[in-house]
Amino acid sequence: MEAADNPQGRDGASQRRSPLDVLMSQIRKKRSDRKPLGRFLSWTSERTGIPEDEPDCREENRPSPAPAEGEGDVGWGRVCAFLQKLGRKADSRSLSLSHCDLTATDLLELASLLQSLPQLEEVDVSWNDLIGGSLTAITSHFQLVGGVRTLRLCGCRLDGEDAAALGASLCSLPSLRELDLSCNKHLSGGLSHLTFHLAHVAHLESLDLHLCALTRADLEALIQALPTLTALTQLDLSSNMEVGGVVHPLVSSLPLTQMRRLPLNSCSLSQESFTALTLAVPHLRSVDVSWCKVVGGRLALLLDALQPSVIVELRLSSCRLSADDLHHLAAVCRRGSLSSLRVLDLSYNDSVADDGWSAVFAAGGLASLEDLDLSLRPSASASCSAWLPALIHALPQMPALTRLALQRWTATSQERRRLIHGTKTRALLVDWDSDTTDSTFQSSGHDTPEE
């Protein structure tokens, strides 16, 4: 009993714990249940975004936030705003800015917009003469629009430096098919900076360099580059006086079997160069030797070289043609060699006698003709009474004719009335000087069925 009544009698095993011991034991237990400090900091960083010593790679894998509504159209919006400022409408495939008074600053802004026009196929900045000398501002960005097929820079006062800048825009434009650099007289003497790089545009089909005051050196550089342009079908070198001296090597360097247009009007052709041109004529669909006086008396050489039913345009304005030339033209018409001809320009040939004109109209063979120009030069005046009946009789055989130019030819009121009567049932525009002495025919230049 005594032992039972003593707690010390059981080796302390059943010894009662004091309230202090119980409190300290609970404190120790709570401490053992706490998380380590490192895990606490890690948990805190997940909640607050405060990084630990090691970088959190989850930020790199986190997806980028979606752009705000309309944010993807910011570039296109800038394009629209730029074009609206110039009074033009935006087109993702065509950039038409001719006659817009563009400045070098505008060219810089335009260059910054090219990245927003990846589908661009046509660029036309013609007749903006303030951008001359600054072309590098935009050509250095052409790699952004490599799909461009047409590039027009007509009448921009381009110089040799511009030609060099463009020549170096060409390796970035492998799809280029048409290049128009016409009416840039300051290119004179600097074309070689461009022609050296023409091999980069092997698919080029049309090259226009008319009225560029090209020198002999320019033309020789071009001739050396032409063999690389195996897809070329059109080359316009008209209104360059020096061309007359290089026609033979020029024709020899062209892919003649596929050439369709080679206008050489106002090129100071000589007898030798005119003969050389006939080598290319059989393949051409358009022949223009206007303002070349050497043609007069030698037209047969050109006409005999024409391939029947191929030629659609024949321009012989101011060629000092004779009646014999037109008689030969009439013979070609009778053979049917001009059955596909749509445009015939015989204007400014005051030296042709009346029988020459009559022979052409009586020959027939011009059923496809749409445009016929017989006008005299502004300082001339002559009567058409001798051959007008032949023309009136031939009109029913030219059902496709929509324009007949007879400027500076004079006729009596009765003759005019006969012509009007013969055309009143068809939509034929007769371009004839108004007859101030007879008000009845002042509107004869607009002979429509309604009139």
ZAMARGU-4260 file (C-alpha; in steps of 0.2 Angstrom, whole numbers, plus 5000, padded with zeros to 4 digits):
<rodrens>
0) 5000/5000/5000 | 5014/5011/5004 | 5022/5007/4989 | 5007/5010/4980 | 5003/5026/4987
5) 5021/5033/4981 | 5024/5037/4965 | 5043/5035/4967 | 5041/5017/4970 | 5039/5012/4951
10) 5056/5018/4946 | 5048/5035/4940 | 5039/5027/4926 | 5022/5032/4933 | 5029/5049/4939
15) 5016/5063/4936 | 5022/5076/4924 | 5021/5094/4930 | 5011/5107/4920 | 5028/5115/4915
20) 5034/5099/4907 | 5018/5097/4897 | 5019/5115/4891 | 5037/5113/4885 | 5033/5096/4877
25) 5020/5104/4866 | 5031/5118/4861 | 5045/5106/4856 | 5032/5096/4846 | 5026/5111/4836
30) 5044/5116/4832 | 5047/5098/4825 | 5032/5100/4813 | 5038/5116/4805 | 5044/5116/4787
35) 5062/5120/4783 | 5066/5138/4780 | 5071/5134/4762 | 5054/5126/4758 | 5046/5141/4766
40) 5055/5153/4755 | 5052/5143/4739 | 5033/5143/4743 | 5034/5161/4746 | 5042/5164/4730
45) 5029/5154/4721 | 5016/5165/4729 | 5024/5182/4727 | 5035/5180/4711 | 5051/5184/4721
50) 5065/5173/4714 | 5076/5162/4724 | 5095/5160/4722 | 5092/5148/4707 | 5083/5156/4691
55) 5065/5151/4688 | 5065/5143/4670 | 5046/5143/4670 | 5046/5162/4664 | 5055/5157/4648
60) 5042/5143/4644 | 5027/5154/4648 | 5017/5158/4632 | 5017/5176/4626 | 5002/5186/4629
65) 4990/5187/4615 | 4990/5204/4605 | 4977/5216/4608 | 4963/5217/4596 | 4968/5225/4579
70) 4987/5226/4585 | 4992/5214/4570 | 4985/5227/4558 | 4996/5242/4564 | 5008/5240/4549
75) 4994/5239/4536 | 4986/5254/4545 | 5001/5264/4542 | 5001/5260/4524 | 4983/5265/4522
80) 4987/5282/4531 | 5002/5285/4520 | 4992/5282/4504 | 4977/5292/4510 | 4988/5307/4513
85) 4993/5306/4494 | 4975/5303/4488 | 4978/5285/4484 | 4969/5269/4489 | 4979/5255/4497
90) 4981/5239/4488 | 4991/5225/4495 | 4997/5219/4478 | 4999/5236/4469 | 5008/5252/4474
95) 5003/5265/4462 | 5011/5282/4466 | 5014/5291/4449 | 5012/5310/4449 | 5011/5311/4468
100) 5025/5324/4470 | 5035/5312/4481 | 5050/5319/4490 | 5065/5310/4496 | 5057/5310/4514
105) 5042/5302/4507 | 5053/5289/4499 | 5061/5285/4516 | 5044/5283/4524 | 5038/5272/4510
110) 5053/5261/4512 | 5049/5258/4530 | 5031/5252/4525 | 5038/5239/4513 | 5039/5226/4527
115) 5020/5227/4528 | 5017/5223/4510 | 5024/5205/4508 | 5012/5202/4493 | 5017/5217/4483
120) 5018/5213/4464 | 5018/5231/4456 | 5027/5247/4461 | 5025/5263/4451 | 5032/5279/4457
125) 5034/5287/4439 | 5034/5306/4436 | 5040/5310/4454 | 5056/5320/4449 | 5060/5325/4467
130) 5066/5307/4471 | 5080/5308/4458 | 5097/5305/4467 | 5088/5297/4482 | 5083/5280/4475
135) 5094/5270/4487 | 5082/5275/4501 | 5070/5262/4495 | 5081/5250/4484 | 5090/5245/4500
140) 5073/5238/4507 | 5068/5228/4491 | 5072/5212/4499 | 5056/5214/4509 | 5046/5213/4493
145) 5055/5200/4483 | 5039/5195/4473 | 5038/5212/4464 | 5035/5208/4445 | 5033/5226/4439
150) 5044/5241/4443 | 5041/5258/4435 | 5052/5273/4438 | 5048/5283/4422 | 5052/5302/4423
155) 5060/5302/4440 | 5076/5312/4435 | 5086/5296/4440 | 5105/5298/4438 | 5120/5287/4438
160) 5120/5284/4457 | 5102/5279/4456 | 5106/5267/4442 | 5120/5259/4453 | 5108/5258/4468
165) 5095/5250/4458 | 5107/5238/4450 | 5114/5232/4467 | 5089/5231/4470 | 5090/5219/4457
170) 5097/5203/4466 | 5083/5205/4478 | 5070/5205/4464 | 5071/5188/4456 | 5053/5188/4450
175) 5054/5205/4441 | 5046/5204/4423 | 5044/5223/4418 | 5057/5237/4421 | 5052/5255/4415
180) 5066/5268/4417 | 5061/5278/4402 | 5061/5297/4401 | 5076/5298/4413 | 5089/5309/4403
185) 5101/5310/4418 | 5104/5291/4416 | 5115/5296/4401 | 5133/5290/4403 | 5128/5280/4419
190) 5118/5265/4413 | 5133/5253/4414 | 5130/5254/4433 | 5114/5245/4430 | 5117/5234/4416
195) 5131/5225/4425 | 5118/5218/4437 | 5104/5213/4424 | 5109/5195/4425 | 5100/5194/4442
200) 5083/5197/4433 | 5085/5183/4421 | 5066/5182/4419 | 5064/5200/4414 | 5052/5201/4399
205) 5051/5220/4396 | 5064/5234/4397 | 5060/5252/4393 | 5074/5264/4391 | 5066/5276/4378
210) 5070/5295/4379 | 5085/5292/4391 | 5098/5301/4380 | 5109/5285/4380 | 5127/5287/4375
215) 5136/5275/4364 | 5145/5268/4379 | 5128/5265/4388 | 5121/5255/4373 | 5137/5245/4371
220) 5136/5240/4390 | 5117/5236/4387 | 5122/5225/4372 | 5134/5215/4382 | 5121/5211/4395
225) 5107/5207/4383 | 5112/5189/4381 | 5108/5185/4399 | 5090/5191/4397 | 5084/5175/4389
230) 5066/5179/4393 | 5065/5196/4385 | 5051/5200/4373 | 5050/5219/4373 | 5065/5231/4372
235) 5061/5250/4369 | 5076/5261/4365 | 5066/5273/4355 | 5070/5292/4355 | 5089/5288/4358
240) 5098/5295/4344 | 5114/5285/4346 | 5104/5269/4344 | 5105/5271/4325 | 5124/5267/4325
245) 5122/5250/4335 | 5107/5242/4327 | 5117/5227/4320 | 5125/5222/4336 | 5109/5225/4345
250) 5099/5214/4335 | 5112/5201/4335 | 5112/5200/4354 | 5093/5198/4356 | 5083/5182/4358
255) 5075/5186/4341 | 5063/5171/4340 | 5054/5177/4355 | 5055/5196/4352 | 5038/5205/4350
260) 5042/5223/4351 | 5057/5233/4347 | 5052/5251/4343 | 5066/5261/4335 | 5057/5277/4331
265) 5067/5293/4332 | 5083/5283/4333 | 5092/5291/4318 | 5093/5275/4308 | 5105/5274/4293
270) 5102/5264/4278 | 5114/5250/4286 | 5104/5250/4302 | 5087/5250/4294 | 5093/5234/4284
275) 5099/5226/4300 | 5082/5229/4308 | 5074/5219/4295 | 5082/5204/4303 | 5071/5206/4318
280) 5055/5211/4309 | 5049/5193/4305 | 5046/5189/4323 | 5039/5206/4329 | 5021/5209/4332
285) 5024/5228/4333 | 5035/5238/4321 | 5038/5257/4324 | 5051/5266/4314 | 5042/5283/4314
290) 5052/5299/4312 | 5066/5289/4302 | 5067/5298/4286 | 5078/5284/4278 | 5062/5273/4277
295) 5056/5283/4263 | 5059/5274/4246 | 5064/5258/4256 | 5048/5253/4264 | 5047/5237/4253
300) 5063/5231/4262 | 5053/5231/4278 | 5036/5225/4272 | 5044/5210/4263 | 5052/5205/4279
305) 5035/5204/4288 | 5028/5188/4293 | 5010/5186/4287 | 4996/5187/4300 | 5009/5191/4314
310) 5010/5210/4314 | 4997/5219/4323 | 5004/5237/4324 | 5013/5246/4310 | 5019/5264/4314
315) 5027/5274/4299 | 5023/5292/4304 | 5034/5305/4297 | 5045/5293/4287 | 5045/5303/4271
320) 5035/5290/4262 | 5032/5290/4243 | 5018/5285/4232 | 5028/5270/4227 | 5030/5265/4245
325) 5011/5265/4247 | 5009/5255/4231 | 5020/5242/4239 | 5010/5243/4255 | 4994/5240/4245
330) 5002/5224/4237 | 5006/5217/4254 | 4988/5220/4259 | 4981/5211/4244 | 4992/5196/4249
335) 4984/5195/4266 | 5000/5198/4275 | 4992/5212/4286 | 4976/5203/4289 | 4979/5204/4308
340) 4984/5222/4308 | 4975/5233/4321 | 4985/5249/4321 | 4991/5258/4305 | 4999/5275/4307
345) 5003/5284/4291 | 5002/5301/4297 | 5014/5316/4293 | 5018/5309/4276 | 5014/5324/4266
350) 5024/5318/4251 | 5013/5304/4246 | 5003/5307/4230 | 4985/5304/4229 | 4986/5288/4219
355) 4996/5281/4233 | 4982/5283/4246 | 4969/5277/4234 | 4979/5261/4230 | 4980/5257/4249
360) 4961/5259/4251 | 4957/5249/4236 | 4968/5234/4240 | 4957/5228/4255 | 4965/5215/4267
365) 4963/5226/4282 | 4948/5218/4290 | 4955/5218/4308 | 4961/5236/4307 | 4955/5246/4322
370) 4965/5263/4321 | 4970/5272/4305 | 4979/5288/4306 | 4981/5298/4290 | 4984/5315/4297
375) 4995/5328/4290 | 5008/5338/4300 | 5001/5353/4309 | 5009/5366/4297 | 5001/5357/4282
380) 4985/5357/4273 | 4979/5347/4258 | 4963/5341/4249 | 4957/5323/4251 | 4945/5324/4237
385) 4955/5313/4225 | 4956/5298/4236 | 4941/5300/4249 | 4929/5290/4238 | 4941/5275/4238
390) 4941/5277/4257 | 4922/5278/4259 | 4920/5263/4248 | 4933/5253/4258 | 4925/5256/4275
395) 4912/5242/4275 | 4928/5230/4272 | 4935/5237/4288 | 4922/5232/4301 | 4933/5233/4316
400) 4938/5251/4313 | 4934/5262/4328 | 4945/5278/4324 | 4949/5287/4308 | 4961/5302/4310
405) 4961/5314/4295 | 4968/5330/4303 | 4972/5344/4291 | 4964/5336/4276 | 4951/5347/4268
410) 4935/5342/4260 | 4919/5350/4253 | 4903/5349/4263 | 4896/5337/4251 | 4911/5325/4253
415) 4910/5326/4272 | 4892/5322/4271 | 4895/5307/4261 | 4908/5301/4274 | 4896/5304/4288
420) 4882/5295/4279 | 4894/5280/4277 | 4898/5279/4295 | 4882/5283/4304 | 4877/5265/4307
425) 4893/5261/4316 | 4903/5267/4331 | 4917/5276/4322 | 4926/5291/4328 | 4932/5302/4314
430) 4945/5314/4320 | 4944/5328/4308 | 4946/5347/4309 | 4930/5356/4312 | 4924/5365/4297
435) 4921/5383/4303 | 4912/5388/4287 | 4899/5374/4289 | 4892/5372/4306 | 4883/5356/4301
440) 4899/5346/4302 | 4908/5354/4317 | 4903/5339/4327 | 4909/5327/4314 | 4923/5321/4325
445) 4911/5312/4335 | 4901/5302/4323 | 4891/5289/4333 | 4875/5280/4328 | 4866/5292/4340
450) 4871/5306/4329
</rodrens>
